[in-house]
Amino acid sequence: MTPDTSIRAHRIRFAVAIGETGRVFLGVAGMNKASGAGVAKEFWPTGAGGGVADELVLESAAGELRPSDYYVDANAAGEGLIVAYWVWIPSFNS
């Protein structure tokens, strides 16, 4: 996802892009989608007809999720996941 190991997030959302045709895998370093080693989740495609996209949301109240810890691999070239992460930004006006 990102090589920046300094990013800490409170929430990370992984979602399939509508219209993709192949399965996508989320895992950790060294994951092997063929054997399932290191795979945390297998996402199923929506296909050209669309539909409800598969997703996974991870949360940490302490903000200790590191996006750099997660890897994505897809069966179809050029496909992947939509990934968003939230970081806490202090507000001194609230």
C-alpha positions as CSV (number, residue, x, y, z in Angstrom):
1,M,0.0,0.0,0.0
2,T,2.6,2.5,1.1
3,P,6.3,2.3,2.0
4,D,5.9,5.1,4.6
5,T,6.2,3.3,7.9
6,S,5.6,6.5,9.9
7,I,1.9,6.7,9.1
8,R,-0.4,5.6,11.9
9,A,-4.2,5.3,11.3
10,H,-7.3,4.9,13.4
11,R,-9.2,3.3,10.6
12,I,-8.3,1.6,7.3
13,R,-11.0,0.7,4.7
14,F,-10.3,-1.8,1.9
15,A,-12.9,-2.1,-0.8
16,V,-13.3,-3.7,-4.2
17,A,-13.6,-1.3,-7.1
18,I,-16.9,-1.7,-8.9
19,G,-16.6,-3.5,-12.3
20,E,-13.4,-5.4,-11.6
21,T,-13.4,-9.0,-12.7
22,G,-10.8,-10.9,-10.7
23,R,-10.3,-11.8,-7.0
24,V,-8.1,-9.5,-4.9
25,F,-6.2,-10.6,-1.8
26,L,-5.2,-8.6,1.3
27,G,-2.4,-9.8,3.4
28,V,0.9,-9.2,5.2
29,A,4.5,-9.3,4.0
30,G,5.3,-12.6,2.3
31,M,1.7,-13.5,1.6
32,N,1.1,-16.2,-1.0
33,K,-2.4,-16.1,-2.6
34,A,-2.0,-19.6,-4.0
35,S,-1.4,-21.3,-0.7
36,G,-3.3,-18.8,1.5
37,A,-0.2,-18.1,3.7
38,G,-0.3,-14.6,5.1
39,V,-3.7,-13.8,3.4
40,A,-6.0,-11.9,5.7
41,K,-9.0,-11.6,3.3
42,E,-10.0,-12.6,-0.2
43,F,-12.2,-10.1,-2.0
44,W,-14.7,-11.2,-4.6
45,P,-15.3,-9.0,-7.7
46,T,-18.5,-7.2,-8.6
47,G,-18.1,-7.8,-12.3
48,A,-19.1,-5.6,-15.1
49,G,-22.7,-5.5,-13.9
50,G,-21.7,-3.8,-10.6
51,G,-23.3,-4.8,-7.3
52,V,-22.4,-4.5,-3.7
53,A,-18.7,-4.2,-3.3
54,D,-16.9,-6.4,-0.8
55,E,-15.1,-4.5,2.0
56,L,-13.1,-4.8,5.2
57,V,-12.7,-2.1,7.8
58,L,-10.0,-2.2,10.5
59,E,-10.1,0.1,13.5
60,S,-7.8,1.0,16.4
61,A,-8.9,3.4,19.1
62,A,-5.2,4.0,19.9
63,G,-4.4,4.8,16.2
64,E,-1.8,2.1,15.9
65,L,-2.7,0.7,12.4
66,R,0.1,1.0,9.9
67,P,-1.0,1.0,6.3
68,S,2.6,-0.1,5.4
69,D,1.9,-3.5,7.1
70,Y,-0.7,-4.5,4.4
71,Y,-0.1,-5.9,0.9
72,V,-2.5,-6.3,-2.0
73,D,-2.3,-8.8,-4.8
74,A,-4.8,-9.4,-7.6
75,N,-5.5,-12.2,-10.0
76,A,-6.2,-9.8,-12.9
77,A,-3.5,-7.4,-14.0
78,G,-4.2,-3.8,-13.3
79,E,-6.9,-4.5,-10.7
80,G,-6.7,-3.9,-6.9
81,L,-8.5,-2.3,-4.0
82,I,-9.6,1.1,-3.1
83,V,-7.9,1.9,0.2
84,A,-8.6,4.8,2.5
85,Y,-7.2,5.5,6.0
86,W,-8.1,8.0,8.7
87,V,-5.6,9.7,11.0
88,W,-6.4,11.7,14.1
89,I,-5.7,15.4,13.7
90,P,-6.0,17.4,16.9
91,S,-8.5,20.2,16.9
92,F,-7.9,23.0,19.4
93,N,-11.2,24.7,18.4
94,S,-13.5,22.0,19.9
